[in-house]
Amino acid sequence: MAGPTFYTSCLSSSSNLGTCWLVLKTHNARAVPGSRRRILSIKAEVKYVNAEKAKELVEVDGYTVLDVRDKTQFERAHIKSCCHVPLFVENKDNDPGTIIKRQLHNNFSGLFFGLPFTKPNPDFLQSVKSQFPPESKLLVVCQEGLRSSAAANKLDEAGFVNVACITSGLQTVKPGTFDSVGSTELENAGKAGLVTIQGKISTVLGTILVCAYLFITFFPDQAEKLFQLVPSG
């Protein structure tokens, strides 16, 4: 006969660490006849911290920085002694659909904002697991906070219990907060393409061109009528 099963949950929070749920599940089960064992499973949600608290996690609490940005942003600037495992990798597939998408990307997002054409890294979890045990303290970082949040949740679901990430990413980290390596500051590592040369003009122009392309693509008849209104001479 199986032993009793019970669940205990507790909520802890602080101004710097945000909210963290800790869920405990214990039950007794027969390992071998005449003996019992206790099984304890723990699930802790990801901590979201600001840049100053992130520095404390690394310098005082012993967290390791896990950078999940793509290769280009990582090479522009990264925290010294961090571990790099990208959540997305360059998409070099050559099927017709991917070739078309890559060309469209390179002509717009890639040209104006310097964004690489990527796809999800199928080896992300396995790469992290091969380097860190589940109890490791990991500070997951990216440039804007979106990829690091997604990566942190993946690690949380995979059994990692000490995961944190910087709210809004490295773009909020002021120079001097961390020792960094690269040709620019951590906060500027996401800036590339024509926007770094022409600033707001390229940003506005790029937005206009993207909108114009989408309009021509999805409303070709209306676009043709507009072109007919333009003086020819």
TIKEDO-921867 format. One record per residue: residue in three letters; x, y, z of N, C-alpha, C, CB in turn. Coordinates in steps of 0.001 Angstrom, whole numbers, padded with zeros to 6 digits. Each point is the difference from the previous one (the first is absolute). Glycine has a CB too. Layout:
BEGIN
Ala|X|Y|Z|X|Y|Z|X|Y|Z|X|Y|Z
...
end
This chain:
BEGIN
Met|000849|-001197|000000|-000849|001197|000000|000882|001244|000000|-001841|-001237|001231
Ala|001550|002165|-002146|000825|001194|-000121|-000170|000888|001205|-000170|-000122|-002472
Gly|001225|000838|002813|-000042|000906|001137|-000779|001255|-000323|002180|-000895|000763
Pro|-002361|001760|000230|-000778|001220|-000197|000704|000969|-000928|-000978|-000297|002258
Thr|000178|001081|-002951|000527|001015|-000897|-000501|001354|000454|000094|-001631|-001920
Phe|000782|002626|001977|-000467|001329|000366|000794|001045|-000761|-000675|-000817|002279
Tyr|000068|001996|-002422|000621|001079|-000748|000121|001221|000895|-000928|-000892|-002170
Thr|002038|001576|002049|000202|001227|000745|000493|001058|-000956|000498|-001261|002124
Ser|-001078|002457|-002108|000478|001080|-000844|000201|001234|000834|-001171|-000956|-001982
Cys|002208|001734|001660|000256|001229|000730|000413|001074|-000976|000666|-001278|002053
Leu|-000948|002522|-001717|000311|001127|-000855|000953|000927|000711|-002220|-000186|-001123
Ser|003332|000501|000484|000936|000949|000573|000250|001099|-001010|001073|-001788|001420
Ser|-000872|002998|-000969|000244|001098|-000930|000884|001037|000642|-002196|-000405|-001099
Ser|002843|001213|000262|000790|001129|000463|000003|001046|-001093|001446|-001475|001467
Ser|-001070|002700|-001151|-000041|001081|-000983|001002|-000214|-001121|-000738|001546|001795
Asn|001840|-002232|-001514|001023|-000179|-001018|-000172|-001283|-000788|001525|001304|001419
Leu|-001958|-002344|-000791|-000073|-001298|-000652|-001333|-000238|-000675|001590|-000849|001668
Gly|-002548|001711|-001491|-001307|-000238|-000581|-000707|-001080|000782|000822|000693|-002260
Thr|-001633|-001473|001568|-000783|-001022|000681|000515|-001376|-000366|-002002|001502|000017
Cys|002116|-002341|000962|000511|-001354|-000225|-000896|-001003|000704|002358|000868|-000205
Trp|-002891|-001822|-000529|-000831|-001056|000581|000853|-001230|000268|-002039|000876|-001203
Leu|001818|-001474|002316|000688|-001244|000337|-001053|-001047|000258|001995|001215|000978
Val|-001980|-002281|-001747|-000997|-001051|000119|000676|-001292|000406|-001449|001111|-001722
Leu|000997|-001696|002793|000563|-001255|000486|-001022|-001105|-000134|001483|001235|001592
Lys|-001039|-002360|-002013|-000867|-001160|-000097|000720|-001183|000620|-001115|000891|-002095
Thr|000520|-001510|003112|000642|-001153|000630|-000978|-001154|000079|001502|001512|001325
His|-000997|-002685|-001456|-000821|-001173|000230|000904|-001178|000342|-001782|000865|-001577
Asn|001231|-001828|002223|000730|-001212|000330|-000343|-001084|-001013|000022|000616|002451
Ala|000967|-001330|-002859|-000233|-001091|-000939|000913|-001150|000377|-000670|001601|-001851
Arg|000260|-002821|001510|000797|-001183|000339|001142|-000132|-000993|-002016|-001155|000997
Ala|003225|001191|-000499|001154|-000218|-000854|000235|-001501|-000147|001021|002207|000721
Val|-000980|-002909|000417|000126|-001452|000035|-000884|-000474|001139|002388|000007|-000953
Pro|-002785|-001257|000955|-000857|-000487|001088|000608|000287|001361|-000856|-001784|-001508
Gly|000012|002290|002422|000435|000224|001359|000699|001318|000241|000182|-002397|000157
Ser|-000026|003220|-001188|000658|001294|000196|-000778|001092|-000716|002237|-001133|000210
Arg|-002028|002371|000203|-000680|001131|-000607|001032|001061|-000361|-002114|-000485|001310
Arg|001757|001302|-002292|000869|001111|-000354|-000860|001233|-000200|001694|-001548|-001074
Arg|-001107|002685|001261|-000697|001274|-000202|000527|000653|-001274|-000340|000299|002504
Ile|-000587|000152|-003327|000349|000671|-001248|-000402|001458|000131|-000295|-002131|-001364
Leu|001236|003016|001114|-000251|001433|000125|000324|000679|-001326|000516|-000063|002483
Ser|-001473|000766|-003046|000236|000745|-001231|-000262|001470|000254|-000628|-001995|-001407
Ile|001494|002852|000870|-000079|001435|000226|-000072|000720|-001339|001281|-000223|002164
Lys|-002199|001190|-002257|-000097|000821|-001195|-000021|001464|000411|-001239|-001828|-001240
Ala|002220|002603|000785|000082|001416|000345|-000058|000833|-001267|001348|-000528|002060
Glu|-002156|001570|-002053|-000127|000843|-001174|001230|000881|-000179|-002482|-000023|000279
Val|002615|000568|-001497|001133|000843|-000357|-000052|001324|000758|000076|-001071|-002271
Lys|001096|001547|002726|000106|001305|000651|000291|001062|-001058|000819|-001072|002157
Tyr|-001512|002193|-002094|000265|001122|-000896|000602|001138|000819|-001905|-000674|-001553
Val|003096|001133|001141|000734|000984|000790|000457|001161|-000878|000752|-001817|001567
Asn|-000419|002949|-000921|000575|001116|-000740|001509|-000188|-000107|-001849|001539|000789
Ala|002517|-000604|-001467|001426|-000160|-000274|000835|-000019|001277|-000354|001132|-002187
Glu|000020|-000272|003143|000781|000050|001235|-000142|-001287|000813|-000287|002483|000031
Lys|-000935|-003009|000044|-000208|-001255|000712|000676|-001152|-000731|-002173|000870|000895
Ala|002189|-000809|-002228|000682|-001030|-000783|001494|-000023|000327|-001708|000263|-001836
Lys|002286|000911|001978|001422|000085|000363|000242|-000649|001361|000231|002124|-001341
Glu|-001149|-001895|002277|000121|-000611|001324|-000120|-001515|-000075|-000941|002074|001018
Leu|000026|-002566|-001849|-000161|-001450|-000146|001304|-000638|-000484|-002456|000314|-000499
Val|003146|000364|-000410|001236|-000543|-000559|001154|000115|000992|-000799|000607|-002294
Glu|000987|000588|002877|001175|000250|000829|-000126|-000551|001424|000388|002027|-001365
Val|-001614|-002060|001900|-000198|-000427|001390|-000567|-001411|000085|-000362|002383|000638
Asp|-000653|-002672|-001429|-000696|-001281|000106|000558|-001091|-000903|-001998|001286|000593
Gly|002962|-000950|-001427|000663|-001023|-000796|-000739|-000475|-001235|001000|-000670|002075
Tyr|-001861|001510|-002641|-000708|-000377|-001226|000946|000056|-001199|-002164|000870|000966
Thr|001982|-001780|-001900|000736|-000003|-001262|-000854|000669|-001075|001240|-002121|000653
Val|-000627|002989|-001454|-000738|000692|-001061|-000093|-000909|-001221|000777|002261|000850
Leu|-002017|-002490|-001302|-000254|-000792|-001205|-000566|000932|-001057|-000414|-002126|001343
Asp|001204|002426|-002365|-000395|000920|-001067|-000662|-000790|-001122|001889|001588|000587
Val|-003156|-001269|-000892|-000744|-000772|-001000|-000217|000777|-001297|-001123|-001200|001864
Arg|001849|002309|-002045|-000129|000789|-001228|000641|-000718|-001184|-000004|002101|001367
Asp|-000278|-001598|-002577|000630|-000571|-001184|001477|000385|-000036|-002195|000088|-001250
Lys|002922|-000699|000348|001452|000158|-000052|000422|001434|-000263|000156|-002331|-000799
Thr|-000879|003055|-000079|000414|001350|-000369|-000090|000964|001178|-000761|-000454|-002328
Gln|-000335|000425|003079|-000136|000873|001159|001001|-000385|001088|-002432|000327|-000538
Phe|002630|-001616|000719|000959|-000474|001008|001400|000514|-000296|-001392|-002049|000353
Glu|001792|002031|-001620|001348|000433|-000356|000168|001505|000117|000166|-001946|-001522
Arg|-001242|002725|001372|000111|001447|000165|000324|000365|001443|-001618|000321|-001879
Ala|000985|-001010|002822|000270|000246|001424|-000644|-001090|000833|000121|002485|-000395
His|000616|-002976|001389|-000559|-000983|000923|000695|000106|001356|-000556|-001537|-001928
Ile|-000111|001027|002948|000544|000033|001348|001177|-000970|000081|-002268|000616|000972
Lys|003361|-000134|-000381|001205|-000819|000110|-000275|-001282|000783|001399|002078|-000111
Ser|-000840|-003167|-000353|-000097|-001317|000646|-001412|-000593|-000048|001859|000700|001492
Cys|-002710|-000204|-002383|-001334|-000593|-000129|000070|-001257|-000868|-001071|002279|000264
Cys|-000022|-003025|-000273|-000127|-001178|-000861|-000991|000337|-001113|000522|-001602|001931
His|-000157|001320|-003169|-000853|000348|-001141|-000657|-001241|-000598|001474|001971|-000476
Val|-002804|-002036|000606|-000787|-001051|-000648|-001194|000699|-000652|000729|-001826|001688
Pro|-000687|002088|-002991|-001062|000776|-000645|-001336|-000742|-000032|001748|001100|-001381
Leu|-002818|-000356|001632|-001345|-000574|-000110|-000401|-000109|-001464|-000628|000962|002241
Phe|001164|-000063|-003077|-000234|-000036|-001444|001343|-000023|-000717|-002198|001243|000252
Val|002248|-001952|-001373|001225|-000085|-000800|-000312|000424|-001429|000908|-001866|001460
Glu|000131|002208|-002197|-000182|000452|-001376|-000676|-001089|-000835|002032|001481|000211
Asn|-003035|-001051|-000973|-000743|-000934|-000843|000646|-000049|-001387|-002148|000463|001284
Lys|002853|-001564|-001572|000679|-000171|-001286|-000712|-000993|-000902|002135|000541|001124
Asp|-003383|-000890|-000777|-000762|-000942|-000816|-000200|000574|-001405|-001168|-000890|002065
Asn|001115|000002|-003046|-000091|000440|-001396|-001244|-000505|-000728|002463|000054|-000017
Asp|-003501|-000384|000767|-001254|-000343|-000670|-000612|001286|-000549|-000380|-002014|001528
Pro|-000465|001913|-002581|-000549|001205|-000654|-000681|000970|000954|-000303|-001375|-002008
Gly|-000501|000853|002941|-000702|000879|000933|000960|000798|000874|-001891|-001612|000003
Thr|002941|000945|000497|000973|000672|000863|000811|001026|-000780|000125|-002048|001427
Ile|000220|001739|-002691|000764|000935|-000825|-000779|001297|-000204|001123|-001932|-001157
Ile|-002420|001816|000901|-000837|001190|-000191|-000071|000818|001293|-001354|-001224|-001751
Lys|001129|000535|002870|-000089|000697|001284|001327|000678|000351|-001731|-001660|000763
Arg|002858|000982|-001065|001307|000580|000296|000228|001266|-000822|000888|-002285|000549
Gln|-001282|002247|-001832|000187|001157|-000856|-000825|001185|000486|000459|-001528|-001919
Leu|-001709|001266|002276|-000856|001070|000524|000576|000564|001292|-002007|-001080|-001052
His|002467|000192|001914|000586|000433|001273|001226|000868|-000233|-000853|-002080|001095
Asn|001765|001633|-001959|001245|000727|-000228|-000238|001363|-000640|001162|-002183|-000232
Asn|-002228|002298|-000559|-000280|001269|-000670|-000654|001022|000918|-000229|-001260|-002111
Phe|-000293|000824|003234|-000704|000925|000883|000604|-000025|001412|-002105|-000326|-001359
Ser|001725|-000658|002178|000482|-000049|001386|001515|-000126|000060|-002161|-001042|000688
Gly|002727|000204|-001545|001442|-000175|000016|000742|001249|-000432|-000356|-002394|-000452
Leu|-000145|003071|-000583|000664|001182|-000528|-000073|001179|000959|-000533|-000797|-002284
Phe|-000651|001073|002810|-000188|001199|000805|000371|-000193|001476|-001798|000643|-001579
Phe|001560|-001853|002105|000213|-000199|001439|001116|-000989|000314|-002390|000513|000326
Gly|003020|-001098|-001356|001113|-000906|000222|-000376|-001299|000678|001400|001976|000123
Leu|-002657|-002402|-000287|-000461|-001227|000653|000311|-001211|-000872|-001825|001284|001166
Pro|002444|-002321|-000619|000289|-001201|-000792|-001266|-000816|-000238|002324|-000050|000941
Phe|-002313|-000751|-001989|-001115|-000893|-000314|000220|-001304|000766|-000334|001044|-002321
Thr|-000503|-001328|003292|000250|-001111|000922|-001163|-000979|000078|001459|001512|001299
Lys|-001206|-002599|-000597|-001002|-001006|000312|000294|-000535|001399|-000300|-000617|-002463
Pro|-000670|-000016|003128|000250|-000541|001347|001151|-001004|000005|-002419|000338|000542
Asn|003238|-000257|000483|001123|-000925|000159|-000514|-001325|000560|001609|001931|000373
Pro|-001617|-002993|-001176|-000553|-001275|000477|000826|-000650|001106|-000945|-000309|-002258
Asp|002184|000753|002420|000899|-000598|000994|000141|000856|001254|001227|-001084|-001864
Phe|-002089|002104|002024|000175|000933|001110|-000025|-000712|001354|-001059|001780|-001398
Leu|-000022|-002484|001694|-000131|-000644|001310|001110|-001014|000252|-002465|000328|-000139
Gln|002752|-001127|-000855|001023|-001030|000179|001366|000629|000237|-001315|-001554|-001457
Ser|001595|002673|000789|001283|000678|000190|000132|000531|001420|000023|000615|-002426
Val|-001110|-000036|002946|000052|000516|001370|000131|-001150|000991|-001388|001989|-000675
Lys|000612|-003055|000473|000040|-001144|000915|001372|-000657|000025|-002426|-000368|-000418
Ser|003124|000396|-000708|001316|-000630|-000060|001056|000791|000773|-000623|-000946|-002220
Gln|000325|002223|002521|000962|000854|000692|-000373|000318|001445|000529|000957|-002198
Phe|-001828|-001072|002516|-000453|000392|001336|-000976|-001025|000573|000317|002411|-000617
Pro|-000163|-002776|001885|-000991|-000856|000661|-001245|000827|000347|001847|-001481|000940
Pro|-002981|000825|-000660|-001264|000706|000248|000036|000975|001170|-001114|-001969|-000928
Glu|001991|001742|001900|000035|000900|001168|000890|001222|-000230|-000400|-001982|001460
Ser|000981|002133|-002648|000867|001141|-000287|-000758|001319|000087|001382|-001467|-001467
Lys|-000668|002510|001894|-000578|001348|000047|000328|000708|-001310|000215|000108|002542
Leu|-001248|000173|-003340|000196|000563|-001330|-000706|001337|-000154|000213|-002305|-000902
Leu|000531|003323|000450|-000574|001282|-000376|-000051|000039|-001525|000883|001168|002110
Val|-002064|-001284|-002676|-000178|-000070|-001449|-000177|001414|-000558|-001046|-002311|000191
Val|001836|002663|-001214|-000058|001356|-000541|-000159|-000021|-001517|001417|000805|001902
Cys|-002094|000231|-002415|-000052|000280|-001425|-000026|001521|-000148|-001228|-002201|-000541
Gln|000912|002720|-000642|000094|001448|-000187|-001233|000751|000498|001451|-000441|-001955
Glu|-002652|-000082|001657|-001227|000709|000377|-000793|-000686|001103|-000082|000846|-002303
Gly|000424|-002070|002650|-000696|-000704|001059|-000992|-001038|-000469|000301|002002|001310
Leu|-000604|-002049|-002605|-000981|-000955|-000513|000590|-001404|-000128|-001117|001870|-001226
Arg|002267|-001962|000582|000626|-001312|-000170|000451|-000587|001335|000742|000691|-002285
Ser|-000239|000158|003172|000447|-000513|001298|-001181|-000524|000811|001919|001621|-000022
Ser|-003066|-000956|-000078|-001194|-000466|000714|-000455|-001345|-000553|-000686|002382|000445
Ala|000680|-002510|-001771|-000398|-001265|-000622|000983|-001109|000368|-001068|001261|-001901
Ala|002361|-000955|001874|001014|-000998|000343|-000094|-000399|001465|001494|000932|-001772
Ala|-001716|000045|002639|-000111|-000281|001432|-001186|-000908|000290|001055|002211|000503
Asn|-002160|-001979|-001181|-001176|-000854|000195|000255|-001417|-000498|-001471|002009|-000218
Lys|002218|-002134|-000877|000367|-001332|-000487|000841|-000742|001045|-000066|000849|-002380
Leu|001011|-000138|002960|000854|-000618|001013|-000797|-000352|001243|001954|001281|-000877
Asp|-002880|-000414|001253|-000861|-000269|001149|-000816|-001270|-000216|-000116|002459|000475
Glu|-000455|-002589|-001670|-000788|-001191|-000320|000864|-001249|-000071|-001594|001442|-001246
Ala|002874|-001261|000943|000922|-001137|-000105|000560|-000424|001353|000582|000768|-002286
Gly|-000948|-000044|003361|000422|-000411|001331|001034|000869|000675|-000518|-002207|-000746
Phe|000968|003286|000096|000943|000921|000645|-000762|000843|001020|001480|000071|-002078
Val|-000946|000024|003301|-000763|000606|001105|000545|001341|000474|-000576|-002284|000685
Asn|001701|002733|-001241|000575|001293|000396|000291|000832|-001247|001008|-001032|002087
Val|-002062|001516|-002719|000126|000735|-001257|-000516|001425|000173|-000251|-002143|-001307
Ala|001023|003104|000820|-000403|001401|000042|000319|000644|-001342|000392|000111|002502
Cys|-001064|000988|-002827|000342|000754|-001200|-000266|001479|000229|-000530|-001991|-001446
Ile|001208|002831|000649|-000096|001449|000159|-001236|000514|-000722|002506|000186|000189
Thr|-003371|000509|000529|-001180|000599|-000609|000439|001012|-001061|-001334|-000334|002138
Ser|000806|000196|-003353|000321|000879|-001142|001416|-000175|-000537|-001608|001610|000936
Gly|002347|-002585|-000438|001254|-000397|-000612|001198|000907|000192|-001412|-001056|-001583
Leu|002483|000777|000810|001259|000720|000125|-000092|001443|-000470|001160|-002151|-000302
Gln|-002187|002510|-000434|-000151|001382|-000437|-000213|000953|001182|-000952|-000843|-002157
Thr|000616|000288|003326|-000194|000823|001195|001241|000042|000890|-002419|-000562|-000092
Val|003466|-000144|-000295|001220|-000063|000814|000908|001190|-000328|-000154|-002533|000088
Lys|000433|003340|000904|000851|001169|-000190|001473|-000403|-000065|-001697|001416|001195
Pro|002493|-000658|-001954|001437|-000290|-000089|000647|-000072|001378|000056|001133|-002223
Gly|000779|-002143|002428|000694|-000166|001266|-000696|-000922|000986|000882|002239|-000359
Thr|-002135|-002613|000072|-000709|-000900|000908|000676|-001371|000038|-002152|001228|-000464
Phe|002476|-001741|-000724|000714|-001273|-000118|001294|000228|-000776|-002179|-001307|000074
Asp|003190|000482|000177|001170|-000029|-000865|-000425|-000627|-001323|001613|-000167|001983
Ser|-001381|000867|-003083|-000476|-000495|-001292|001124|-000113|-001008|-002208|001018|000464
Val|001963|-001791|-001507|000947|-000224|-001084|-000702|000347|-001310|001230|-001828|001302
Gly|-000555|002543|-002189|-000589|000326|-001294|000299|001414|-000439|-001779|-001617|000485
Ser|001286|001965|-001678|000301|001296|-000606|-000949|001105|000435|000916|-001224|-001926
Thr|-001980|000903|002656|-000961|001000|000437|-000471|-000316|001415|-000725|000384|-002383
Glu|-000150|000453|002917|-000558|-000247|001325|-001118|-001033|-000085|000595|002342|000709
Leu|-000871|-003004|000394|-001056|-001017|000027|-001343|000571|-000438|001219|-001168|001837
Glu|-001531|002404|-001415|-001294|000594|-000312|-000164|000295|-001487|-000022|000976|002279
Asn|001147|-000904|-003019|-000057|000333|-001431|000245|-001197|-000907|000765|002267|000592
Ala|-000626|-003447|-000035|000347|-001177|-000805|-001102|-000397|-000971|001416|-000769|001875
Gly|-002637|001239|-001648|-001101|-000338|-000898|-000164|000960|-001146|-001100|-001021|001903
Lys|001913|002072|-001939|-000125|001020|-001044|000949|-000302|-001147|-000667|001705|001715
Ala|000091|-001817|-002921|000806|-000280|-001181|-000795|000424|-001237|001188|-001940|001165
Gly|-000601|001750|-002332|-000703|000365|-001223|000023|001500|-000248|-001452|-001986|000307
Leu|000615|002451|-001231|-000007|001407|-000378|-000440|000927|001126|-000452|-000731|-002306
Val|-000309|000190|003275|-000466|000869|001086|001165|000534|000830|-002141|-001293|000073
Thr|003256|000598|-000069|001147|000482|000764|000718|001132|-000729|000255|-002278|001002
Ile|-000506|002402|-002305|000647|001037|-000805|-000893|001230|-000152|001259|-001782|-001227
Gln|-002520|001528|000921|-000912|001100|-000285|-001045|000223|001083|000360|-000468|-002383
Gly|-000294|-000333|003443|-000863|000220|001152|-001469|-000040|-000318|001787|001333|000935
Lys|-002515|-000334|-000468|-001458|000016|-000106|-000474|000026|-001442|-000086|001165|002180
Ile|000867|-000556|-003085|-000410|000067|-001404|-000155|-001394|-000566|001167|002195|-000264
Ser|-000184|-003065|000514|-000067|-001373|-000511|-001108|-000791|000671|002442|000083|-000469
Thr|-002669|000187|001749|-001078|-000701|000694|-001344|000317|-000624|001332|000050|002102
Val|-001571|001227|-002347|-001266|000418|-000619|-000090|-000524|-001426|-000044|002064|001436
Leu|001130|-001922|-002205|000004|-000455|-001380|-000214|-001505|-000086|001520|001889|-000590
Gly|-000861|-002624|001471|-000172|-001452|000008|-001432|-000393|000307|002367|-000244|000702
Thr|-002983|000938|000247|-001402|-000293|000338|-000908|000287|-001174|000459|000530|002391
Ile|-000216|000587|-003091|-000821|000358|-001162|000134|-001042|-001102|000264|002427|000566
Leu|000963|-002866|-000827|000221|-000991|-001058|-000645|-001339|000330|002136|001145|-000563
Val|-002045|-001553|001821|-000639|-001252|000405|-001512|000092|-000175|001861|-000432|001637
Cys|-002443|001539|-001202|-001454|000184|-000136|-000406|000041|-001474|-000046|001257|002184
Ala|000863|-000576|-003018|-000297|000081|-001430|000060|-001379|-000646|000918|002333|-000052
Tyr|000085|-003109|000437|000126|-001352|-000562|-001199|-000865|000371|002495|000201|000118
Leu|-002900|-000139|001153|-001149|-000789|000453|-001280|000438|-000710|001110|-000310|002233
Phe|-001250|001622|-002447|-001192|000509|-000687|-000058|-000511|-001440|000044|002053|001456
Ile|001083|-001989|-002152|000042|-000477|-001389|-000263|-001497|-000071|001620|001823|-000570
Thr|-001101|-002555|001554|-000155|-001458|000011|-001441|-000421|000236|002330|-000191|000827
Phe|-002985|000801|000148|-001335|-000441|000392|-001128|000761|-000693|000976|-000625|002172
Phe|-000669|001799|-002744|-001036|000789|-000687|000523|000485|-001342|-000973|000720|002211
Pro|001278|-001642|-003124|000616|000389|-001277|-000906|000892|-000858|001276|-002135|000072
Asp|-002580|001898|-000060|-000911|000806|-000828|-000032|001446|000472|-001387|-002035|-000443
Gln|001282|002219|001753|-000014|001360|000546|001338|000699|-000247|-001651|-000729|001755
Ala|002744|-000026|-001661|001323|000585|-000229|000137|000471|-001451|000972|-001495|001789
Glu|-001494|000718|-002728|000084|000382|-001404|-000768|001289|-000268|000237|-002411|-000618
Lys|-001404|002559|001243|-000795|001223|-000159|000738|001210|000546|-002090|-001354|000153
Leu|002794|001170|000978|000773|001098|000563|001143|000408|-000920|-000600|-000794|002285
Phe|001268|-000202|-002895|001093|000307|-000911|-000487|000780|-001217|001176|-002061|000774
Gln|-002408|001775|-001209|-000562|000694|-001147|-000273|001469|000279|-000994|-002143|-000711
Leu|000850|002488|001994|-000256|001389|000385|001268|000841|000038|-001941|-000797|001313
Val|003096|000130|-001308|001275|000721|000055|000287|000607|-001367|000875|-001550|001807
Pro|-000570|002867|-001889|000308|000647|-001290|001176|-000673|-000693|-000870|002164|000898
Ser|000779|-002372|-002154|001027|-000718|-000754|001102|000908|-000511|-001727|-001629|-000645
Gly|001438|002921|000600|000999|000838|-000609|000765|000905|000834|-001339|-000162|-001784
end
